């Protein structure tokens, strides 16, 4: 880490990446998390992470739920951070994202940790459909899930004086989330293109 003063935005992003990542302390995992946070911040129209995390507290719970790793990096001196390899990598990960460096999440807008396995049956993403685009992303050995949604169009037309109602399929999707990467203990996701086309949903919601 360089000797320059660690600015508040960099420290905040580093602390989020450190707090959200697994205790395996994998650099690529922290860097991917940092990239997703910045992508979400920009997509939702915020100019700073501080305003994003203050107004949308549910996106990264570590900011307000008492996460020890997050609090540790936020409170640590720069000298202490430099001496701690994991926290130093978290700062490096934040700087990588802020400078437009390598996006280890491969364009993700969402992520999940071990709770997707422990809470599999009730997990929001599982209930709405997940697909692994690469088997290497399935770090928890869970099943893919299907939730078929068919979009239809109904038309009414008079034929020989009789009103005929016709319903036909317009589009369909069978899952919402496609995996984009997996590092450490985190799986990264983005919306399935069929889902966005069918529903008009935004990439980040």
Protein Blocks (a to p, Z undefined) as FASTA:
>chain_A
ZZbdcdfklmmmmmmmmmmpcfklpaklmmmmmmmmmmmmmmnopabfklmmmmmmmlmm
mlmnopaklmmmmmpcfklmmmmmklmmmmmmmmmmmnopacfkgopabdcdfklmmmmm
mpmklmnopadfbfklmmnopacddddddddddddddeehiacdddddfbdcfbfbdcfb
dehjbccddddfklmmmnopafkZZ
